[in-house]
Amino acid sequence: MTLTCVALGLDHRHIYGMTAQMQAVGARCLGFWTEGDPGTLPGFTRRFPDLPRLNSPEDALSSGAQLALISAIPGDRAALAIKAMRAGMDVMTDKPGCVTLEELAQIRACVAETGRIWSVNFSERFETPCSTLASQLVAEGAIGKVVQTVGLGPHRLNRATRPGWFFERARFGGILTDIAAHQIDQFLHYTGSDSAEITLAHVANHANPDDPELQDFGEIGLRSAHASGYIRVDWYTPDALPTWGDGRLTILGTEGYIELRKYVDVGQDGTDHLILANGTRCERIDASGAGLPYFQRLANDIRDRTDSAMRQDHCFTVMDLALRAQAMAERE
């Protein structure tokens, strides 16, 4: 049976990749609903011209789709996800999947009640082939035991194209909830940690004084039973860089290291650069062909009621740590 999906909210560009990647693994999208006319709407309809616009969220929820793809305003995502799960759908939501610990508790309860899948698309891992290859190398023991990750998530502000909600703390969730969730996911994944202690959490607004609710810089320190991590996120990507951000991840092992230069490496062509150094190899690898298995695995999980794309407890833990780090930083 062909997997069916529906898009609920188009307020972030990540909905493009979420929809395209599910179609690439054979899913059929039944249509989309979004509130108003967000700036992402023309790009979505250009990419998916045959998808009908549904009149209301109720129409989307009663469409019979098996999977809801949610990229609404962050402050609206939890409520939509809960409605979708109670309507019998599994959920793939853009990050952050929710913006408060209370929302996360409600989502946990809904998953327990309904047995549905709530999956956050951590695109900085799931939509970068170099991350796929890094997972394979770590699993093979190429760098020994992983003891630390350093994750950098710089982004371009693109002020002229940002909607009003982007500058409202209650609606975007804070910089650590929003961006740093990616790096928390990667720390837990690559170190094989089930949980972590937050040792540092800091946010600031250094460059945008006219937007007092915006946080343009953030950092987190993490420590698990056997590894540590450092995370830095910001909205400072300069205009001359040829992409939205020079996202990087360094994975340190006892026998070597891996560095991912995901979106750009100045002086090199293309994306998905992986640098591997260990006792026998020191090389730069073009990882662009390593694939994106998350989407097929999620389709399989929806069909088989399995947990192969991302463990549900991992997804909950990532968002819990991001929300707790955000709250800790704001208590400084």
N, C-alpha and C positions, 0 to 999 in steps of 0.2 A: 504494500500500500504506500502511495506517495505521501510524504510528510507535507503538511500544509501549515502555513504561518500567516500572520497578519502583523502589520507595523502599527504600533500605538505611540504616537508622538514623534515628531521629526525635528525636535528643537536642537539637536546636536548632529554634526556631520557624521559621527560614527554610525548613524543609521544606514549610511550608504554601504559601508563595508559589511555590516551585520546582515543586511538584506542580500547583497551580492554573494557573500560567502555561503549563505544558506541555499541560495539558488544554485550555486556551483556544486553543491553536494546533492542536488536533486529535489530540494524542497520547492513547493509551489506556493507563491505568495498570493493570497486571496484579495489583498487590497491594503489600504492604509487609512488611518484616521489621525488627524492632528488638529490641535486647537489653533484657529486663526490662520495666519499666513506667515510662518516663520521664515527667516532668511534662507534656510536650508531647503525650502519647498521647491524652488525652481530647479535646484541641482538634483533633487530626488526624482522629480517628474521627468527630467531630461534623461536620467539614467534608467528609469523604469517607466517608460511611457505607456505601457499597457496595463498598469495597475490602477484599478478604480479607487477613487476617494470615497470612503464611507461617510455617511452623514453624521454619525455620532459614535461616541465610545461604546454605547450599547449595541450598535450595529456590529462593531468590530468584535465585541465580546460574544455576540450570538452568531458569529460567522461560521462556527464549527471548526475553526483552525485549531491545530494541536499545539502550536507554539506562538507565543506573543513576543515580538521584538519591540523593546521599549527604549526610546531615546527622547522622552519628554523632558521638560524642565526638571532638573534633579530633585527639587522639592516635591514634585508630583509623581515620581517614579514608584515609590513604595505603594501608594494607594492604588495605582494602576496595576502593579504586579499582583497585589492581593486580590483585586477584582478578577484579574485574568485567571489566577490559580483557582479561585472559587467557581469560575466558569468552566473549569476542567482543562485549562491550558497549562503547559509548562512555560517557563519564562526565560528568555535571555534579555538581560537589561544592560544598557550602557552603564559605565561607571560614572559617578558612584551609584550603587544600587539603592541607596537611601541616604538621608542627611542627618538623622538623629538616632540615638541608641533606642529610643522608644519605637521608632519605625522598624528598626532591626528586630526588636523583640516581637513585634506584630508579625513580621515576615516569618520568623522562626516558628511562631505558633501556627501560622497558616500552612507552612510546609508540613508540619507535624499533623495537622488536621486533614489536609487534602492529599498528602503523598505526592505532590507535584514537585518538579525540579525548579529551583530558583538559581539561575546561573548568571554571574556578572561577567561580561565580556571584557576581561583585562587585556585590551588590545595591544598594549606594549609587549606582551608575551604572546598572545594568541594570534596576532596578525603580523608578526615579524618572523620570517623563516629562520633568521639567525638564532632566534630564541629556541626554535625547534632543534637545530643542530646542537646548540649548547646543552640542551636537555639530554640529548643522546650521548654526547661526550662525557658529561658528568656521570650519567648512569653507567657508562663503560669504565669509569675510574680513570679517565685521561688526566685528571689533575689531582688525584688522590681524594682525601676527605675534604669537603668544602667547609671552610671555617669563617669566611666573611664574604659579604657582598657590599659593593658600593654602587648605588643606583642614582643616576642623575636624570632628572626629568624637566629640562628647560622647555618653555613654550613661548610662542610669540603672542603678544597681547592682541594685536589686530583690533585696536580700539574702535575703529570706524565701523566695523561689521558686528560688533558685540551687541546683543539685545540688552535691554534694561535689567533683566533678571541676573545677568552675569555679574553685576555690581552690587547685588543684594545678598548679604551673608545667609539669610534664612533660606534663600532659594538655590544658591549654588553650593552651599554646604561648607565652605572654607577650603583653602588650598590643600590642606593635608587630606581631608576627606575626598576631595575631587581628584587631584593629580597623584598624590603619594600612595593612594591605594594600589596603583600599578606596581610601585617599587616594593611595597609590603608583600604583595603577591609573589613577586620574584624572589624576595628574601626567603620566604617560607618554602617555596618550591625548590629552589636550587640548594638550600642547606638541608632540606629534608626535615624541617622543623614543623611540629604540630601547633606550637604556640610560641609566644615571645613576650618578654618584658620590655616596656617602653622606657628607655634610659634617658632620652632627650626628646623634647618636643618644643618647637619654636616657630612662630609665624611673625611676619612683619609686613608693613607697607612702607617701603623705602622711597618709591618713585612716583606714587600716584596719590598725593595728598588731597586732591579734589574728589577722590572716591574713598571715603573713610571706611567703608565696609569691605573694600577689596583687600585681599592679602596677596602681595606680589612676590613673597619669598617665604619658604618654609623648609624645615629640616627635622629629621627624626633619627634617633638612635635606637637600635633594637638589640636584644640579647636573648638567645634561646639557651637550652641546656648545653649546646655544643658549638654555637656559632654566634657571630655578631654582625650587625649591619649598620650602614650609614646611608641616609637618603637626603638628597637635596632637590627641591623643586622651585621653579621660579617662572615669572612672566617677563623675562628680560631678553629673549632671543632677538638679536639685532637684525635690522632690515636686510643687510647684505648677505646674510646666510641664505642659501638657496632653498631652504625648507623651514618648516615651522619650529623645529627644535633639534638640537644635537643630542638626542637621547642616547645614553650610554649605560652599560652595566659591566662592572668588573666582578668576576667570580674567582675568589682566591682559594686555592686548595693547598694541601700539604705537599703536593708534588708538582705544582705548576699553577697557571692561571689562564683564564679566558677573559677576553674583553670583547664586548659587543658594541659596535658603532652602528647603530640601527638604521638611521635615516640619512646620514651624511658622514663622510670622512673627508675633510678638506684635502684636496690634491688627488683624491681617488674618484673614479667613476662609480655610479650606482649606489645601491643601498645594501644593507645586510652584510656588513663586513664583520668577520669574526677573526680575532687574533688568538692563537693558541701557542702557549709556551709550556713545555714540560721537559722531562729528562732526555727525550729523544727527538722532539719536534719543536720548531720555532717558525711559525708560518702565519701568513694572512690567508684566510679562506673566503672565497665568494660563497656565501651561504644562501643566496637568493633562491636556490632551487630546493631547499630543504622541506618545503611544504608547510601547511597550516592544519594540523590534524584535529584541532579543537572542534571544528564545525562538523566534520564527519562523525567524530566521537559523540558529540551532543545529539546528532540525529540518531545514532545507534542507541544512545541512552534513552531517548524518548520512545523508541520502538521496543527496546528490551527491558526498560526500567532498571538500568544499570547506572554506574557511577564512574564512567571512564574518562569523560572530558575534564572534569574537575570534581573532586570530592565535595559534597555539600558542606561538610564541616570546615573544609579549607576556605570555601567561599564566605561562610559566616565569620570565620576567624579573621580573614583579611579585613572585612568591613568593620568588625568590632575593634580591631587595632587602629584602623584609620580614624574612626570616630572618637576613640579614647585619646589618641594622640592629639586630635584637633581640640578636644575639650581641655586636655592638659596644657596645650600651648596657649589657649585663650585665658587660662587662669594665671599665667605668669604675672 
